[in-house]
Amino acid sequence: MTRLVVIGPSGSGKTRLSARLAELLHARHVEIDALWHGPNWESCGPEELHRRVSAATEGDDWVSDGTYHSIIGDLVLERAESVVWLDLPVALVIGRLVRRSWVRKRDDVVLWHGNREDNWPNQIRWLFWPAFKRAFENRRRLPAHLARHQQLQVHRLRSDAAVEGFVQSIQATEPMSGSSKGSDRQNTPPLAET
């Protein structure tokens, strides 16, 4: 069974890693941003998001990118068995976030529900600055917050090498059952602290 959540500030690589882990573990990928944002960046509202995330994380075999804790509380953490915390250097995260936004703007990438990257002033206000603050807040608050969820295995990854090592540990322990659903799997592979 797999119930895994990847957390970290915007730009840390949550969505990319979650999608990669979901594929390796034959689990569904729960992209909470896509559940929250509608056309024109309109949110669905806290109650509707809670309903959507609750349905998406029902049962086993899912990997979520993020928790939206400030909007729906501990719903995802209460259901998860493992957390991968991307605690990468802040300069690296912000650099990637700026590059990601620039590439999306350059290539006119369509995101969820027809949305595109916003103008630079709005991105600084609503994306870059919050990501910068969140990286430092996570280091202060997450250890105690995660400790309250005693069922969680926490994997705090502080470098790209640690992230890659974590992925390799999943690949090395995932049975080659040939099943696209992973039904022969009994448990999430044991994951080492990094």
N, CA and C atoms as an extended XYZ file, in Angstrom:
582
Properties=species:S:1:pos:R:3:atomname:S:1:resname:S:1:resid:I:1 pbc="F F F"
N         0.849       -1.173        0.000 N   MET     1
C         0.000        0.000        0.000 CA  MET     1
C         0.892        1.232        0.000 C   MET     1
N         0.432        2.280       -0.636 N   THR     2
C         1.194        3.521       -0.728 CA  THR     2
C         0.273        4.684       -0.402 C   THR     2
N         0.636        5.464        0.603 N   ARG     3
C        -0.048        6.720        0.909 CA  ARG     3
C         1.064        7.700        1.261 C   ARG     3
N         1.533        8.424        0.265 N   LEU     4
C         2.745        9.223        0.398 CA  LEU     4
C         2.460       10.658       -0.006 C   LEU     4
N         3.002       11.601        0.741 N   VAL     5
C         2.853       13.015        0.408 CA  VAL     5
C         4.238       13.639        0.308 C   VAL     5
N         4.415       14.457       -0.735 N   VAL     6
C         5.656       15.204       -0.941 CA  VAL     6
C         5.367       16.652       -0.585 C   VAL     6
N         6.167       17.213        0.329 N   ILE     7
C         5.944       18.586        0.770 CA  ILE     7
C         7.204       19.415        0.542 C   ILE     7
N         7.013       20.731        0.485 N   GLY     8
C         8.105       21.671        0.288 CA  GLY     8
C         7.537       22.936       -0.333 C   GLY     8
N         8.324       24.004       -0.387 N   PRO     9
C         7.827       25.254       -0.969 CA  PRO     9
C         7.653       25.138       -2.481 C   PRO     9
N         6.913       26.068       -3.059 N   SER    10
C         6.782       26.127       -4.518 CA  SER    10
C         8.160       26.189       -5.133 C   SER    10
N         8.376       25.423       -6.187 N   GLY    11
C         9.657       25.412       -6.871 CA  GLY    11
C        10.616       24.354       -6.364 C   GLY    11
N        10.240       23.622       -5.314 N   SER    12
C        11.145       22.611       -4.762 CA  SER    12
C        11.125       21.306       -5.548 C   SER    12
N        10.145       21.143       -6.430 N   GLY    13
C        10.073       19.932       -7.241 CA  GLY    13
C         9.036       18.933       -6.772 C   GLY    13
N         8.056       19.380       -5.978 N   LYS    14
C         7.031       18.483       -5.438 CA  LYS    14
C         6.277       17.729       -6.530 C   LYS    14
N         5.784       18.463       -7.514 N   THR    15
C         4.944       17.844       -8.532 CA  THR    15
C         5.742       16.866       -9.382 C   THR    15
N         6.915       17.258       -9.771 N   ARG    16
C         7.760       16.369      -10.590 CA  ARG    16
C         8.107       15.088       -9.825 C   ARG    16
N         8.528       15.237       -8.558 N   LEU    17
C         8.882       14.062       -7.770 CA  LEU    17
C         7.650       13.205       -7.493 C   LEU    17
N         6.529       13.825       -7.174 N   SER    18
C         5.302       13.065       -6.903 CA  SER    18
C         4.885       12.238       -8.112 C   SER    18
N         4.936       12.849       -9.286 N   ALA    19
C         4.565       12.119      -10.504 CA  ALA    19
C         5.521       10.953      -10.746 C   ALA    19
N         6.787       11.196      -10.505 N   ARG    20
C         7.792       10.139      -10.700 CA  ARG    20
C         7.584        8.988       -9.713 C   ARG    20
N         7.331        9.310       -8.449 N   LEU    21
C         7.102        8.280       -7.444 CA  LEU    21
C         5.798        7.526       -7.708 C   LEU    21
N         4.760        8.258       -8.111 N   ALA    22
C         3.490        7.598       -8.418 CA  ALA    22
C         3.665        6.575       -9.538 C   ALA    22
N         4.436        6.933      -10.540 N   GLU    23
C         4.683        5.998      -11.639 CA  GLU    23
C         5.467        4.777      -11.144 C   GLU    23
N         6.506        5.005      -10.370 N   LEU    24
C         7.314        3.896       -9.850 CA  LEU    24
C         6.506        2.963       -8.956 C   LEU    24
N         5.609        3.548       -8.169 N   LEU    25
C         4.848        2.771       -7.191 CA  LEU    25
C         3.489        2.310       -7.720 C   LEU    25
N         3.212        2.598       -8.990 N   HIS    26
C         1.926        2.218       -9.598 CA  HIS    26
C         0.760        2.789       -8.787 C   HIS    26
N         0.898        4.038       -8.406 N   ALA    27
C        -0.111        4.714       -7.592 CA  ALA    27
C        -0.651        5.910       -8.367 C   ALA    27
N        -1.779        6.415       -7.936 N   ARG    28
C        -2.325        7.602       -8.603 CA  ARG    28
C        -1.649        8.856       -8.048 C   ARG    28
N        -1.475        9.831       -8.929 N   HIS    29
C        -0.843       11.091       -8.567 CA  HIS    29
C        -1.942       12.092       -8.241 C   HIS    29
N        -1.938       12.622       -7.038 N   VAL    30
C        -2.917       13.614       -6.601 CA  VAL    30
C        -2.236       14.976       -6.651 C   VAL    30
N        -2.587       15.775       -7.653 N   GLU    31
C        -2.011       17.101       -7.825 CA  GLU    31
C        -3.001       18.115       -7.250 C   GLU    31
N        -2.760       18.537       -6.024 N   ILE    32
C        -3.737       19.370       -5.323 CA  ILE    32
C        -3.902       20.734       -5.986 C   ILE    32
N        -2.847       21.280       -6.592 N   ASP    33
C        -3.002       22.547       -7.325 CA  ASP    33
C        -4.104       22.439       -8.372 C   ASP    33
N        -4.159       21.320       -9.082 N   ALA    34
C        -5.166       21.126      -10.129 CA  ALA    34
C        -6.568       21.002       -9.538 C   ALA    34
N        -6.664       20.520       -8.298 N   LEU    35
C        -7.963       20.423       -7.632 CA  LEU    35
C        -8.427       21.778       -7.106 C   LEU    35
N        -7.487       22.641       -6.745 N   TRP    36
C        -7.783       23.940       -6.139 CA  TRP    36
C        -8.097       25.012       -7.179 C   TRP    36
N        -7.280       25.084       -8.235 N   HIS    37
C        -7.411       26.168       -9.211 CA  HIS    37
C        -8.378       25.799      -10.332 C   HIS    37
N        -9.323       26.698      -10.576 N   GLY    38
C       -10.211       26.574      -11.713 CA  GLY    38
C        -9.786       27.547      -12.801 C   GLY    38
N       -10.615       27.743      -13.826 N   PRO    39
C       -10.298       28.729      -14.863 CA  PRO    39
C       -10.078       30.116      -14.267 C   PRO    39
N        -9.182       30.878      -14.883 N   ASN    40
C        -8.837       32.237      -14.436 CA  ASN    40
C        -8.308       32.261      -13.008 C   ASN    40
N        -7.664       31.183      -12.592 N   TRP    41
C        -7.054       31.048      -11.274 CA  TRP    41
C        -8.061       31.159      -10.129 C   TRP    41
N        -9.336       30.989      -10.425 N   GLU    42
C       -10.345       31.026       -9.366 CA  GLU    42
C       -10.247       29.747       -8.546 C   GLU    42
N       -10.308       29.894       -7.226 N   SER    43
C       -10.258       28.715       -6.367 CA  SER    43
C       -11.639       28.092       -6.262 C   SER    43
N       -11.646       26.824       -5.916 N   CYS    44
C       -12.922       26.119       -5.744 CA  CYS    44
C       -13.522       26.383       -4.373 C   CYS    44
N       -12.734       26.942       -3.436 N   GLY    45
C       -13.196       27.201       -2.074 CA  GLY    45
C       -12.768       26.087       -1.133 C   GLY    45
N       -12.582       26.412        0.149 N   PRO    46
C       -12.077       25.438        1.115 CA  PRO    46
C       -12.930       24.180        1.256 C   PRO    46
N       -14.241       24.317        1.332 N   GLU    47
C       -15.102       23.145        1.516 CA  GLU    47
C       -15.025       22.211        0.311 C   GLU    47
N       -15.054       22.793       -0.876 N   GLU    48
C       -14.977       21.968       -2.086 CA  GLU    48
C       -13.606       21.322       -2.214 C   GLU    48
N       -12.548       22.060       -1.871 N   LEU    49
C       -11.213       21.459       -1.923 CA  LEU    49
C       -11.127       20.288       -0.944 C   LEU    49
N       -11.655       20.466        0.249 N   HIS    50
C       -11.650       19.376        1.226 CA  HIS    50
C       -12.354       18.148        0.647 C   HIS    50
N       -13.498       18.359        0.021 N   ARG    51
C       -14.243       17.251       -0.580 CA  ARG    51
C       -13.428       16.575       -1.683 C   ARG    51
N       -12.809       17.377       -2.546 N   ARG    52
C       -12.038       16.830       -3.667 CA  ARG    52
C       -10.807       16.064       -3.190 C   ARG    52
N       -10.082       16.643       -2.235 N   VAL    53
C        -8.883       15.975       -1.736 CA  VAL    53
C        -9.259       14.724       -0.956 C   VAL    53
N       -10.345       14.790       -0.206 N   SER    54
C       -10.812       13.619        0.533 CA  SER    54
C       -11.108       12.472       -0.427 C   SER    54
N       -11.787       12.762       -1.528 N   ALA    55
C       -12.088       11.723       -2.524 CA  ALA    55
C       -10.815       11.215       -3.191 C   ALA    55
N        -9.885       12.109       -3.491 N   ALA    56
C        -8.658       11.728       -4.203 CA  ALA    56
C        -7.712       10.903       -3.346 C   ALA    56
N        -7.774       11.077       -2.021 N   THR    57
C        -6.875       10.348       -1.133 CA  THR    57
C        -7.601        9.227       -0.377 C   THR    57
N        -8.733        8.842       -0.879 N   GLU    58
C        -9.472        7.719       -0.298 CA  GLU    58
C        -8.691        6.428       -0.532 C   GLU    58
N        -8.592        5.605        0.468 N   GLY    59
C        -7.942        4.303        0.307 CA  GLY    59
C        -6.435        4.416        0.164 C   GLY    59
N        -5.870        3.439       -0.536 N   ASP    60
C        -4.426        3.328       -0.680 CA  ASP    60
C        -3.990        3.685       -2.099 C   ASP    60
N        -2.678        3.614       -2.303 N   ASP    61
C        -2.047        3.772       -3.612 CA  ASP    61
C        -2.242        5.157       -4.211 C   ASP    61
N        -1.744        6.163       -3.482 N   TRP    62
C        -1.723        7.536       -3.971 CA  TRP    62
C        -0.458        8.237       -3.488 C   TRP    62
N        -0.045        9.216       -4.299 N   VAL    63
C         1.076       10.096       -3.962 CA  VAL    63
C         0.583       11.516       -4.190 C   VAL    63
N         0.611       12.330       -3.155 N   SER    64
C         0.124       13.703       -3.227 CA  SER    64
C         1.292       14.679       -3.244 C   SER    64
N         1.163       15.721       -4.063 N   ASP    65
C         2.174       16.782       -4.023 CA  ASP    65
C         1.615       17.960       -3.243 C   ASP    65
N         1.944       17.959       -1.978 N   GLY    66
C         1.504       19.023       -1.094 CA  GLY    66
C         0.328       18.587       -0.235 C   GLY    66
N        -0.026       19.470        0.722 N   THR    67
C        -1.110       19.169        1.656 CA  THR    67
C        -2.180       20.257        1.698 C   THR    67
N        -1.835       21.477        1.241 N   TYR    68
C        -2.733       22.634        1.376 CA  TYR    68
C        -3.215       22.752        2.823 C   TYR    68
N        -2.281       22.536        3.746 N   HIS    69
C        -2.572       22.539        5.176 CA  HIS    69
C        -3.295       23.800        5.625 C   HIS    69
N        -2.897       24.953        5.105 N   SER    70
C        -3.502       26.205        5.560 CA  SER    70
C        -4.966       26.329        5.140 C   SER    70
N        -5.406       25.502        4.192 N   ILE    71
C        -6.788       25.573        3.712 CA  ILE    71
C        -7.620       24.395        4.207 C   ILE    71
N        -7.050       23.186        4.194 N   ILE    72
C        -7.844       22.007        4.565 CA  ILE    72
C        -7.288       21.270        5.784 C   ILE    72
N        -6.374       21.886        6.499 N   GLY    73
C        -5.862       21.272        7.716 CA  GLY    73
C        -5.010       20.046        7.441 C   GLY    73
N        -5.079       19.089        8.344 N   ASP    74
C        -4.208       17.914        8.305 CA  ASP    74
C        -4.805       16.721        7.567 C   ASP    74
N        -5.806       16.935        6.743 N   LEU    75
C        -6.462       15.834        6.037 CA  LEU    75
C        -5.462       14.896        5.370 C   LEU    75
N        -4.542       15.439        4.576 N   VAL    76
C        -3.599       14.601        3.832 CA  VAL    76
C        -2.617       13.924        4.779 C   VAL    76
N        -2.085       14.662        5.748 N   LEU    77
C        -1.132       14.079        6.695 CA  LEU    77
C        -1.768       12.970        7.533 C   LEU    77
N        -3.027       13.134        7.901 N   GLU    78
C        -3.708       12.102        8.689 CA  GLU    78
C        -3.884       10.811        7.901 C   GLU    78
N        -3.983       10.910        6.590 N   ARG    79
C        -4.189        9.726        5.755 CA  ARG    79
C        -2.878        9.114        5.253 C   ARG    79
N        -1.806        9.898        5.271 N   ALA    80
C        -0.532        9.444        4.708 CA  ALA    80
C         0.179        8.487        5.660 C   ALA    80
N         1.058        7.679        5.073 N   GLU    81
C         1.939        6.822        5.879 CA  GLU    81
C         3.382        7.317        5.811 C   GLU    81
N         3.720        8.067        4.757 N   SER    82
C         5.075        8.584        4.585 CA  SER    82
C         5.027       10.008        4.055 C   SER    82
N         6.016       10.792        4.479 N   VAL    83
C         6.177       12.163        3.998 CA  VAL    83
C         7.589       12.300        3.444 C   VAL    83
N         7.681       12.873        2.264 N   VAL    84
C         8.969       13.254        1.702 CA  VAL    84
C         9.016       14.777        1.762 C   VAL    84
N         9.891       15.292        2.595 N   TRP    85
C        10.026       16.738        2.785 CA  TRP    85
C        11.210       17.213        1.957 C   TRP    85
N        10.930       18.009        0.935 N   LEU    86
C        11.983       18.594        0.097 CA  LEU    86
C        12.465       19.873        0.780 C   LEU    86
N        13.572       19.763        1.480 N   ASP    87
C        14.159       20.879        2.225 CA  ASP    87
C        15.466       21.276        1.544 C   ASP    87
N        15.345       21.684        0.291 N   LEU    88
C        16.506       22.035       -0.525 CA  LEU    88
C        16.974       23.446       -0.196 C   LEU    88
N        18.207       23.796       -0.575 N   PRO    89
C        18.685       25.168       -0.350 CA  PRO    89
C        17.734       26.203       -0.973 C   PRO    89
N        17.448       27.255       -0.229 N   VAL    90
C        16.467       28.252       -0.662 CA  VAL    90
C        16.867       28.903       -1.983 C   VAL    90
N        18.141       29.224       -2.159 N   ALA    91
C        18.585       29.851       -3.412 CA  ALA    91
C        18.309       28.928       -4.609 C   ALA    91
N        18.505       27.630       -4.435 N   LEU    92
C        18.225       26.674       -5.494 CA  LEU    92
C        16.738       26.649       -5.829 C   LEU    92
N        15.899       26.618       -4.805 N   VAL    93
C        14.446       26.577       -5.003 CA  VAL    93
C        13.957       27.831       -5.725 C   VAL    93
N        14.388       28.995       -5.266 N   ILE    94
C        13.929       30.247       -5.888 CA  ILE    94
C        14.461       30.341       -7.318 C   ILE    94
N        15.698       29.953       -7.546 N   GLY    95
C        16.240       29.946       -8.906 CA  GLY    95
C        15.429       29.064       -9.828 C   GLY    95
N        15.062       27.884       -9.360 N   ARG    96
C        14.245       26.975      -10.175 CA  ARG    96
C        12.852       27.541      -10.418 C   ARG    96
N        12.303       28.186       -9.404 N   LEU    97
C        10.972       28.757       -9.539 CA  LEU    97
C        10.959       29.870      -10.583 C   LEU    97
N        11.961       30.724      -10.556 N   VAL    98
C        12.061       31.798      -11.554 CA  VAL    98
C        12.245       31.204      -12.953 C   VAL    98
N        13.122       30.215      -13.073 N   ARG    99
C        13.354       29.581      -14.378 CA  ARG    99
C        12.088       28.904      -14.888 C   ARG    99
N        11.400       28.180      -14.014 N   ARG   100
C        10.156       27.505      -14.394 CA  ARG   100
C         9.137       28.510      -14.917 C   ARG   100
N         8.986       29.624      -14.191 N   SER   101
C         8.028       30.648      -14.616 CA  SER   101
C         8.427       31.264      -15.947 C   SER   101
N         9.719       31.528      -16.106 N   TRP   102
C        10.202       32.120      -17.355 CA  TRP   102
C         9.939       31.169      -18.535 C   TRP   102
N        10.241       29.890      -18.361 N   VAL   103
C        10.019       28.912      -19.435 CA  VAL   103
C         8.535       28.789      -19.749 C   VAL   103
N         7.702       28.740      -18.734 N   ARG   104
C         6.256       28.646      -18.967 CA  ARG   104
C         5.734       29.869      -19.717 C   ARG   104
N         6.244       31.051      -19.368 N   LYS   105
C         5.826       32.265      -20.071 CA  LYS   105
C         6.345       32.258      -21.510 C   LYS   105
N         7.605       31.912      -21.684 N   ARG   106
C         8.216       31.879      -23.012 CA  ARG   106
C         7.476       30.911      -23.937 C   ARG   106
N         7.164       29.726      -23.417 N   ASP   107
C         6.535       28.685      -24.237 CA  ASP   107
C         5.014       28.732      -24.200 C   ASP   107
N         4.452       29.725      -23.510 N   ASP   108
C         3.005       29.887      -23.394 CA  ASP   108
C         2.341       28.578      -22.943 C   ASP   108
N         2.889       28.008      -21.862 N   VAL   109
C         2.411       26.727      -21.340 CA  VAL   109
C         1.037       26.911      -20.695 C   VAL   109
N         0.118       26.031      -21.055 N   VAL   110
C        -1.214       26.035      -20.465 CA  VAL   110
C        -1.191       25.097      -19.259 C   VAL   110
N        -1.573       25.649      -18.105 N   LEU   111
C        -1.619       24.877      -16.869 CA  LEU   111
C        -3.038       24.349      -16.654 C   LEU   111
N        -3.431       24.123      -15.415 N   TRP   112
C        -4.739       23.581      -15.116 CA  TRP   112
C        -5.844       24.492      -15.604 C   TRP   112
N        -6.846       23.901      -16.212 N   HIS   113
C        -8.085       24.584      -16.589 CA  HIS   113
C        -7.842       25.820      -17.461 C   HIS   113
N        -6.837       25.746      -18.322 N   GLY   114
C        -6.560       26.833      -19.254 CA  GLY   114
C        -5.763       27.990      -18.677 C   GLY   114
N        -5.298       27.884      -17.448 N   ASN   115
C        -4.534       28.966      -16.822 CA  ASN   115
C        -3.122       29.030      -17.385 C   ASN   115
N        -2.562       30.235      -17.367 N   ARG   116
C        -1.176       30.476      -17.754 CA  ARG   116
C        -0.501       31.273      -16.641 C   ARG   116
N         0.826       31.275      -16.666 N   GLU   117
C         1.569       32.044      -15.665 CA  GLU   117
C         1.109       33.501      -15.682 C   GLU   117
N         1.026       34.082      -14.502 N   ASP   118
C         0.591       35.466      -14.337 CA  ASP   118
C         1.750       36.412      -14.672 C   ASP   118
N         1.481       37.719      -14.632 N   ASN   119
C         2.540       38.701      -14.894 CA  ASN   119
C         3.570       38.675      -13.762 C   ASN   119
N         4.758       39.214      -14.048 N   TRP   120
C         5.862       39.147      -13.080 CA  TRP   120
C         5.539       39.790      -11.735 C   TRP   120
N         4.929       40.988      -11.691 N   PRO   121
C         4.624       41.562      -10.360 CA  PRO   121
C         3.721       40.653       -9.518 C   PRO   121
N         2.711       40.052      -10.146 N   ASN   122
C         1.835       39.145       -9.401 CA  ASN   122
C         2.569       37.868       -8.977 C   ASN   122
N         3.474       37.400       -9.819 N   GLN   123
C         4.232       36.211       -9.438 CA  GLN   123
C         5.152       36.488       -8.258 C   GLN   123
N         5.756       37.672       -8.255 N   ILE   124
C         6.601       38.026       -7.104 CA  ILE   124
C         5.749       38.040       -5.840 C   ILE   124
N         4.589       38.626       -5.912 N   ARG   125
C         3.713       38.762       -4.744 CA  ARG   125
C         3.108       37.429       -4.304 C   ARG   125
N         2.615       36.641       -5.248 N   TRP   126
C         1.830       35.454       -4.909 CA  TRP   126
C         2.584       34.132       -5.032 C   TRP   126
N         3.782       34.145       -5.613 N   LEU   127
C         4.502       32.896       -5.827 CA  LEU   127
C         5.907       32.941       -5.235 C   LEU   127
N         6.750       33.868       -5.705 N   PHE   128
C         8.151       33.884       -5.281 CA  PHE   128
C         8.317       34.233       -3.799 C   PHE   128
N         7.685       35.324       -3.364 N   TRP   129
C         7.829       35.741       -1.975 CA  TRP   129
C         7.274       34.686       -1.018 C   TRP   129
N         6.058       34.151       -1.253 N   PRO   130
C         5.571       33.084       -0.370 CA  PRO   130
C         6.474       31.842       -0.364 C   PRO   130
N         7.046       31.472       -1.513 N   ALA   131
C         7.943       30.311       -1.552 CA  ALA   131
C         9.183       30.571       -0.708 C   ALA   131
N         9.715       31.768       -0.800 N   PHE   132
C        10.889       32.149       -0.008 CA  PHE   132
C        10.580       32.039        1.488 C   PHE   132
N         9.463       32.642        1.908 N   LYS   133
C         9.074       32.601        3.317 CA  LYS   133
C         8.780       31.175        3.774 C   LYS   133
N         8.082       30.412        2.934 N   ARG   134
C         7.676       29.053        3.310 CA  ARG   134
C         8.881       28.153        3.571 C   ARG   134
N         9.937       28.319        2.796 N   ALA   135
C        11.122       27.484        2.993 CA  ALA   135
C        11.672       27.638        4.403 C   ALA   135
N        11.727       28.869        4.899 N   PHE   136
C        12.235       29.107        6.252 CA  PHE   136
C        11.211       28.715        7.318 C   PHE   136
N         9.928       28.986        7.056 N   GLU   137
C         8.883       28.586        8.003 CA  GLU   137
C         8.856       27.069        8.169 C   GLU   137
N         9.007       26.339        7.053 N   ASN   138
C         9.011       24.876        7.130 CA  ASN   138
C        10.082       24.373        8.084 C   ASN   138
N        11.261       24.972        8.017 N   ARG   139
C        12.357       24.521        8.876 CA  ARG   139
C        12.060       24.770       10.351 C   ARG   139
N        11.323       25.835       10.634 N   ARG   140
C        10.967       26.141       12.021 CA  ARG   140
C         9.796       25.291       12.514 C   ARG   140
N         8.790       25.100       11.681 N   ARG   141
C         7.526       24.532       12.151 CA  ARG   141
C         7.304       23.054       11.823 C   ARG   141
N         7.817       22.591       10.695 N   LEU   142
C         7.479       21.234       10.272 CA  LEU   142
C         7.941       20.118       11.203 C   LEU   142
N         9.150       20.162       11.763 N   PRO   143
C         9.542       19.032       12.620 CA  PRO   143
C         8.520       18.738       13.721 C   PRO   143
N         8.073       19.757       14.445 N   ALA   144
C         7.100       19.545       15.520 CA  ALA   144
C         5.747       19.147       14.960 C   ALA   144
N         5.348       19.773       13.857 N   HIS   145
C         4.043       19.464       13.267 CA  HIS   145
C         3.994       18.014       12.781 C   HIS   145
N         5.028       17.583       12.089 N   LEU   146
C         5.051       16.210       11.587 CA  LEU   146
C         5.144       15.199       12.721 C   LEU   146
N         5.817       15.555       13.801 N   ALA   147
C         5.969       14.643       14.942 CA  ALA   147
C         4.628       14.315       15.591 C   ALA   147
N         3.645       15.201       15.429 N   ARG   148
C         2.309       14.936       15.992 CA  ARG   148
C         1.600       13.791       15.263 C   ARG   148
N         2.054       13.466       14.076 N   HIS   149
C         1.460       12.381       13.285 CA  HIS   149
C         2.379       11.168       13.392 C   HIS   149
N         2.174       10.398       14.438 N   GLN   150
C         3.117        9.339       14.776 CA  GLN   150
C         3.162        8.208       13.755 C   GLN   150
N         2.155        8.098       12.899 N   GLN   151
C         2.153        7.032       11.901 CA  GLN   151
C         3.091        7.334       10.731 C   GLN   151
N         3.564        8.570       10.640 N   LEU   152
C         4.343        8.990        9.479 CA  LEU   152
C         5.808        8.584        9.559 C   LEU   152
N         6.310        8.068        8.444 N   GLN   153
C         7.749        7.962        8.233 CA  GLN   153
C         8.126        9.254        7.520 C   GLN   153
N         9.055       10.006        8.069 N   VAL   154
C         9.439       11.290        7.491 CA  VAL   154
C        10.816       11.154        6.855 C   VAL   154
N        10.910       11.591        5.607 N   HIS   155
C        12.156       11.549        4.844 CA  HIS   155
C        12.479       12.987        4.434 C   HIS   155
N        13.400       13.602        5.161 N   ARG   156
C        13.779       14.993        4.906 CA  ARG   156
C        14.973       14.981        3.958 C   ARG   156
N        14.749       15.460        2.741 N   LEU   157
C        15.771       15.422        1.697 CA  LEU   157
C        16.303       16.836        1.494 C   LEU   157
N        17.625       17.002        1.647 N   ARG   158
C        18.212       18.342        1.658 CA  ARG   158
C        19.083       18.651        0.444 C   ARG   158
N        19.114       17.758       -0.532 N   SER   159
C        19.929       18.008       -1.724 CA  SER   159
C        19.347       17.226       -2.900 C   SER   159
N        19.758       17.609       -4.104 N   ASP   160
C        19.339       16.855       -5.288 CA  ASP   160
C        19.846       15.421       -5.219 C   ASP   160
N        21.046       15.238       -4.677 N   ALA   161
C        21.602       13.889       -4.543 CA  ALA   161
C        20.751       13.046       -3.597 C   ALA   161
N        20.266       13.637       -2.519 N   ALA   162
C        19.408       12.911       -1.584 CA  ALA   162
C        18.080       12.537       -2.245 C   ALA   162
N        17.531       13.459       -3.041 N   VAL   163
C        16.282       13.161       -3.763 CA  VAL   163
C        16.500       11.992       -4.710 C   VAL   163
N        17.577       12.041       -5.472 N   GLU   164
C        17.856       10.960       -6.420 CA  GLU   164
C        18.115        9.645       -5.688 C   GLU   164
N        18.811        9.701       -4.571 N   GLY   165
C        19.041        8.495       -3.773 CA  GLY   165
C        17.742        7.903       -3.265 C   GLY   165
N        16.813        8.764       -2.863 N   PHE   166
C        15.504        8.307       -2.401 CA  PHE   166
C        14.760        7.592       -3.533 C   PHE   166
N        14.751        8.197       -4.714 N   VAL   167
C        14.089        7.577       -5.869 CA  VAL   167
C        14.737        6.235       -6.187 C   VAL   167
N        16.063        6.191       -6.154 N   GLN   168
C        16.763        4.937       -6.433 CA  GLN   168
C        16.420        3.863       -5.401 C   GLN   168
N        16.220        4.259       -4.144 N   SER   169
C        15.854        3.273       -3.121 CA  SER   169
C        14.470        2.690       -3.405 C   SER   169
N        13.579        3.499       -3.944 N   ILE   170
C        12.246        3.009       -4.327 CA  ILE   170
C        12.386        2.033       -5.493 C   ILE   170
N        13.173        2.423       -6.502 N   GLN   171
C        13.361        1.555       -7.668 CA  GLN   171
C        13.998        0.231       -7.266 C   GLN   171
N        14.941        0.274       -6.341 N   ALA   172
C        15.663       -0.938       -5.944 CA  ALA   172
C        14.786       -1.899       -5.153 C   ALA   172
N        13.773       -1.391       -4.453 N   THR   173
C        12.960       -2.254       -3.606 CA  THR   173
C        11.592       -2.575       -4.189 C   THR   173
N        11.182       -1.878       -5.244 N   GLU   174
C         9.865       -2.118       -5.838 CA  GLU   174
C         9.874       -3.456       -6.575 C   GLU   174
N         8.993       -4.397       -6.216 N   PRO   175
C         8.964       -5.694       -6.887 CA  PRO   175
C         8.573       -5.567       -8.354 C   PRO   175
N         9.127       -6.422       -9.142 N   MET   176
C         8.847       -6.435      -10.581 CA  MET   176
C         7.691       -7.395      -10.849 C   MET   176
N         6.489       -7.012      -10.430 N   SER   177
C         5.339       -7.902      -10.529 CA  SER   177
C         4.730       -7.919      -11.909 C   SER   177
N         5.015       -6.900      -12.712 N   GLY   178
C         4.386       -6.813      -14.019 CA  GLY   178
C         2.983       -6.252      -13.960 C   GLY   178
N         2.522       -5.922      -12.778 N   SER   179
C         1.175       -5.396      -12.608 CA  SER   179
C         1.188       -3.889      -12.760 C   SER   179
N         0.280       -3.362      -13.542 N   SER   180
C         0.209       -1.914      -13.698 CA  SER   180
C        -0.462       -1.264      -12.499 C   SER   180
N        -1.150       -2.033      -11.686 N   LYS   181
C        -1.814       -1.503      -10.508 CA  LYS   181
C        -1.007       -1.731       -9.244 C   LYS   181
N         0.034       -2.556       -9.330 N   GLY   182
C         0.821       -2.834       -8.150 CA  GLY   182
C         0.075       -3.700       -7.148 C   GLY   182
N        -0.883       -4.510       -7.592 N   SER   183
C        -1.707       -5.280       -6.678 CA  SER   183
C        -0.933       -6.344       -5.925 C   SER   183
N         0.219       -6.763       -6.437 N   ASP   184
C         1.013       -7.770       -5.753 CA  ASP   184
C         1.840       -7.175       -4.627 C   ASP   184
N         1.883       -5.849       -4.544 N   ARG   185
C         2.641       -5.178       -3.522 CA  ARG   185
C         1.865       -5.205       -2.214 C   ARG   185
N         2.521       -5.571       -1.134 N   GLN   186
C         1.856       -5.602        0.167 CA  GLN   186
C         2.061       -4.307        0.933 C   GLN   186
N         3.236       -3.732        0.829 N   ASN   187
C         3.560       -2.533        1.608 CA  ASN   187
C         4.440       -1.607        0.787 C   ASN   187
N         4.465       -0.342        1.203 N   THR   188
C         5.393        0.597        0.627 CA  THR   188
C         6.800        0.113        0.959 C   THR   188
N         7.748        0.183        0.023 N   PRO   189
C         9.115       -0.250        0.328 CA  PRO   189
C         9.681        0.536        1.498 C   PRO   189
N        10.520       -0.091        2.301 N   PRO   190
C        11.126        0.648        3.411 CA  PRO   190
C        12.006        1.763        2.870 C   PRO   190
N        11.925        2.926        3.491 N   LEU   191
C        12.638        4.093        2.994 CA  LEU   191
C        13.582        4.606        4.070 C   LEU   191
N        14.804        4.829        3.688 N   ALA   192
C        15.813        5.269        4.658 CA  ALA   192
C        15.769        6.770        4.841 C   ALA   192
N        16.034        7.223        6.047 N   GLU   193
C        16.140        8.657        6.311 CA  GLU   193
C        17.349        9.209        5.575 C   GLU   193
N        17.192       10.389        4.993 N   THR   194
C        18.288       11.006        4.272 CA  THR   194
C        18.479       12.414        4.776 C   THR   194
